Amino acid sequence: MGTLQCVSTFQRLLLQFLPCFTAPTGNSFLAVGAAWTLAVGPRTVTNLVRTLGTGGIKSHDAYQYFFSGAVWLMDDAWEILFRLILASGLIPAGAVIELAGDDTLVHHSGRHIFGAGIFRDAVRSTRKTVAYAAGHNWVILCLVVCVPFCPKIFVSLPICARLRPKPAHGKTKRKGRKSNSGPTTVDLLADMMALVVSWAPQRRFHLLADGAYASLAGRLPRTMTFTSRLRKDAALYGPPPTRRSGKVGRPKTKGIRLPTPAARAKAPKLSWRRMTVLLYGQPVNVQLHAYQAYWYEVCPYAPILIVIVRDPSGGKEDEFFFTTDLSLTPAAVVGGYSHRWSQEVLHREAKQQMGIDDPQARLQSAVERQAPVCLMLISLVKLWYFTVGHRDGIRAQVRDPWYAHKNGIPFTDMVAALRWSSWNLWISRGLGPQPRHRKILAPLLRALARAS
């Protein structure tokens, strides 16, 4: 049989990144990109070489060197990916570009692994108990796009990532001293925001993030707005009073102190609007109350729009959101924020389907490249599927009876379509032009693509 390779339409996407590399490093990237997406089993360099088979024309050390020693910049590859997504038509020309940002823990342990440490494990933590685990803390910025053939479903495509290393021993914050622990997750997301905006300065952006990143509201680029959760005990104020003519002294910068969001929600004569909002692809009946205020601790120079969400049945606690885009309706704020959940789904895809936890790198250069390459390939698989891959015969979905209520296309189906197309090409070239063989192998390949 011939050399293992991805289907040509996916290869064309990989070829767009060759300007980032020298010719030898570019060949390594094409091999790594194909092997990572087609591999069955862990995405260690050893298993990637096994997956390549006769296609692995270089030694194991050469592919390891691609991550640990080759000269190339990850941000250059991120920019190319960003421009490929814009050129694909998934985001209409002139539309606001929706972004989502969050951090996740990639499990690794070892005393000599760069940047590894003990971090909060959001998956295992609860409201009452905080769980910790060893690993790398990655901050990820994604493009949120609507699936073309599922208009109510949104997915996240990573377009940038930054590692937040654990501070070295002795660098932790002490009482009465300034911390030397390096940039926070909020700082890293702010840097990525500025970088992405510089790639398309003429476009407008809207960022979605959870309450841990609420302080970004005061650090936004000029062309970006922001939606997040609001603390229920936030210190809110009215607008600054108008300065009277002839009055001397420093003008007031704060208006009157307003009740906290939790206290306002309990007011007996508060006006509520009952509406049906599309949340996570499903219509949900909620009660909404919206008003404007100043949150000086976070966004001191402009008002924010606050939305309180109440469950009419009383089964859930009130939720509080805010946005810097005052033109949005309350329903658009709540419905738009639900798109952020697609990034939580992305974290699961990276860990369960694409093996972001698998590499065993220890050096700083390799650690800072392997996880981003995994995330970039996830974006490329989705981009390939949304543009050309869904047209293949593998797209005929198998609806499990216990998941009949689910909408959209799981990432497992996208990877299965890519594997089926690639394996079909690989095996067909070895068998020659015999339609009878291809017809017999097609059901087997579909089953294998889904099972792996």
N, C-alpha and C positions, 0 to 999 in steps of 0.2 A: 504494500500500500504506500501511498505518497506521504509526504511530510504533513504532520498534523498542523492545521491552521484554521483560523476563524473564517467564517463566511466572508466573501469579498466586500459586502456592504459594511460590515463591522470593521474590516481591515482598513477601509478608506477613512474611517473615523480615526483609527490609530495613526495612520499616515499623516494626518494633519498636525501631529505633535513633533514630527521630525525636526523642524527648525529649532527646537529646544536643545538638540543633542548634536554631538559629532556623529559621523557615519557609523563607527563601531558601537557607540552607545545607543544610537537610534535602532540598530539591529537588535540589541539586547532589550530595548523597550518593547519592540514589536513582539518578540518572543515571550517576554514576561506578561505583557497584556493579554496575549492569546491564552497562555497557560493558566493565568490566574482565573480567567472567566470560565475556562473549560475544565479545570481541575476537579477531580472527585477526591475528596479528602482534605487534609490540612493544607493551607497555603504557605508552607515553608518553602524555602528556596530549593531544598532537596526534592520535595514533591513536585514543584514546578518543573524541575529538570526531568523528572520521571514522566510527567505529563507530556512534555515536548517529544520524548522518544527520540527518533532519528532526526527530529527537527531541532534538537538541542545541539547545534554545531559547535557551541562553545563549552568550556569546562564549567563545572559547578562554581569555581572561584570567580569566573568572569561574570556570572549572573549575580553572585553576592556582591561583587565590586560595583555593579550597576547602582546598588543602593548605598554602599558604604564609602566608595571612593571616586566614582565618576564625577566629572565637573558638569553640573547642570542645575538649574534653579526651578524649584517647584512652583514658584509664583508665575513663571513664564508659562508653564503648562496649565495652571489654573486660568490664566487670561485667555489662552486659546480655547479652553473648554467653555468659558463664559461666552465667547464670541460664537462658537459653534451652536450653542443653545439659542442665542438670539437669532442667528441666521436660519435656524430650523423652522421658524414660524410658530413654535409652541407658545410664544408670547406675542400678541399682536403688536404691530408697529405703533409706537406712540402710547401704548398702554403703560400704566404704572407697573414697575417690576416689583413683585412681592418677594421679600426675603424672610428667612427664618433663621434664628441663631440660638444655639444651646451648646452645652458641654456634655460629654459622656465619658464613662470610665471604661477604658480598654484594659482588660485584665492581663497583667504581667507581673512577675515577681522575680527578684534576684538582686543581690547586693551590688552587682557590677553593671546593671542595666541602666543606661542613661535616662534620667528623668522619672524613673519609677519611684513610687512612694505609696503611702497609705492615704486614700481619699474616701470621701463619702460615696457609698454605693446607692444611687437613687433607686435602683430596681428593688433592692432588698429592704430599703428603709421604709418606715411607716410614720404616721403622725406622732406616735408615742415612742418609737425606737429608731435610733439612727444606726445604720449598719455601715461598716467600713470594709474596704478590700484593697489589696495591693494592685497597682496598675499605673497606666498613663492617663492623665486627664487631658482630653482633646476638646478644644472648642471648635465647633463646626458652623460654617455659614452656608446656607442652602438657598437655591432658587426654588420657589414654590410655583408649580405650573399645574394647570388643569389637564387631565387626561383627555386627549382629543375626542375619543369615542365614548367617554364616560363623563359628561359635562359637570356632574356633581361631585366628582372625585378629584382630589388634589394630591400631588406627590412632591417630595423634596428631592432636588438634585444638588449634591454638594458642589460648591464652586470655590471653596477655600477652607483651610483648616490650620490651626495653630496648636502646638503642644505647650501646655503649661507645666514645666518641670517642677518637681517637688524641690523646695529650697534646700540647699545644703545644710548639714548639721551645724547648729550654732547660729543660723540666719533667721530663726523664727522671731516673731515679734515679742518683745518683753514690755512689761509695764513701765511706762514713762519713757520708752525709747521708740524711735521711728523704725518701722519694719524694713528689712532689706530683702524681703522674700521675692522680689521681682514683680513682673506684671501680673495682675489678677485676670480672671476669666473675662471680666467686664472690659479691662484694658485691651485684651487680645481681640475681643469681638469689635471694639471700637476701631482698632487698627485695620481689621479686615473690612469693615464698613467703608472706611476712607479709601482703601485700595480698590474695592469693587466700584465705588462711585467714580474713581479716576479713570476706569476703563470705559465708562459711558457717561461723560459729564453732561450730555444733553438730555439724558433720560431722568425720569422721576422714580424714586424708590419708596417702598413702604416696608418697614421691618417689624417682624413679629417675634417676641421673646417673652419668657416667663418672668415672674416677679423678681427673680434674682438679678435681672438685667434692667430693672426699671430706671436706674440712674442714668442709663444711656439717653434718656429723654433730653437731658441738658447738654449732650455732646454730639448731636446729630449734624451731619453735613447739611448744607443749605438745601439740597434737592431731595432730602429724605424726611419722611414722617415715621411715626412709631406707635405701636399698640402693645400694651402689656397689661399685666395684672396690677391692681392697686392694693396697697396695704389697707386693711380695714380700720387701722388706727392712724392713718396718715394725717399729718397736720396740714389742714387746708385753710386757705384764706380767700377773701373776696378781692376784687380788683383794687389797686391803690386809689385813694381818693384824689379827686381833681384838685390841683393846687390853686388856692385863691390868689388873685392878683394882689400884690403889695405885701404879701406875707413873707417875712424873713425867716432864715434858718433852713436847715436841710429838709427837703421834702420827704414825706412818708413813702416808704417803698412797699409797705404791706397794707392790705385792707383789713377789715375786721376778721377775727378768727371764726371759722365756720365749724360746725359739728364734724366729728370724724365720719367717714362713710358708714361705719356700723351704726353710729348714733342716728345719722340721718335716715337710714333704712328703717329704723324703729319709730320714726315720727308718725303719729296717728293720722294726720291729714295729708300725707304725701300722695301725689298724683302718680298713678301707674298706668302704663299702656300695655294691654294684653296683645301679644303678637305671636305669629308662627315664624320661627327662625330656622334656617337650614344649618344644622350642626352635625358635622362629621357625616355629611351626605344624607341625613334624615331630618324631616321636619319635626320641630319640637315646639310645644306651646310654652311660652314664658311670659313673665311680666317684667317690663323694663321701666326704669326711671333714669333720666339723664339730666345733667346740669354741668355748668362750667365753674372752674375754680382755679386758684393758683396753688401749686405744690412747690413752695420755695426751696425745699430741701433737695429737690430733684431737678425741677425745671423753673428757675427763678424769673425768667424774662418773658414768659408767654403763658397764657392760660391753657388748660387742658380740658378735654371733654371726658366726664366721668359717667360711666354707665353701671347701674346696679341691676343685677339679674336675680329674679326671684322665681322659684318653682311654685306655680299656682296651687299644687297639691300639698305643699309644705313638706315634702319628703326630703328636700335637699336644703342645705344652708345657702344663704344669699352669697352671691359672688360679685366681685368688684373689678371693673376694668377701666382703663383710661387710654386716651389716644391724643397725640399732638395734632392730628388732622381734624380740625373743627368742622370741616365740610361733611364728614361722614354722619350717616344716620345711626341711631343706637343699634338697630338691627344689623347694620353693616359692620359695626365695631365688634359685636359679639360673634356674628357669623364669620367675619374675617379672621378673628383670633383663633377660631377652631381649625383653620388651615394649618396652624402651627403643629398640630398633632401629627401631621405627615412626617415631621422630623423625628418624632419618637419612633415611628414605624421604620424610618431609615436606620436608626441606631440598631434596631432588632435585625434588619436585613444585613447590615454590615457584620454583625456578630454571628448570626445563625446561618446565613447563606453564603457570605463572601469571605469569611475567615479573617476578619481584621485582628482577632486575638491570636492568630496562629504563628506569625513570624517570631523568630527567636533572636532578633538583632539586639546587640548590646551597645554598639558605637552610636554616638550622637547623630552622625549623618544618616546612618541606616534607620535609626529609630524615627527620625524626623521625615523620612521619605516613604517607608513601607505602608503605614496607615493611610497617608494621603493618596498614595497610588491606588490602594484598595477603594477609597471613597471616590476617586476620579473614575475608576472603572465601573462603579455602580451607576454613576451619572451617564457614562457612555452606553451601558447596557440599556438603560431606560430610554436614552435618546434614540438609540438604534431601534428599539421596539416601537416607540411612538411614531417614528417616521417611516420605517420600512418593514420591521420585523413582524408586526401584527398581521401583515398580509399573507404570511406563510400558513401552510396547512396546520401547523402545530397549534395555531391560535384557537382551534376548536376546543373550548374549555370543557373540562369535566366537572360538572356541578355535583359536589358531594351533597347528599340529601340533608345532612345536618348543617351545611353552610349555605343553604338555598337563599338565605336572606342577605348574603353578602354581595356588594356591588364592586365594580372595578376589577383590575387585573392584578393579582398578587405578583410580587417580584419573582417568586419561584417559577411562575409561568413564563416570565420574560427570559430568565436564564435558561429554562427548558427549551424555549424557541430558538435561542442562540446556539445551544448545544446541539439540538436536533439538526439545524441547518448546517452547522460545521461538521458534525460527525457524518451526516449524509454525504456531504461533499468529499470528505476524507475517504470514506469507505467506497464510494462510487468510483473514485479515481483508481482505486486498487482493483476493483472488480471488472472495470472496463464497461463499455456501453451495452449492458445487458438489462433491459427493462424488467425482465422477470426477476432478477436478483434484487433490484431496487424495490420492487413491489413487495417482495417477501420480507425485506429488511425494514421497511418503513414502520410497521406496527411495533417491532422490537425496539427501534431507535426512539420512537415516541415514549414508550414505556420506560426505557432507560433514562431518557432526558428528564422525565418527571420524577423518577425515583431518586436520582442523584442530587 
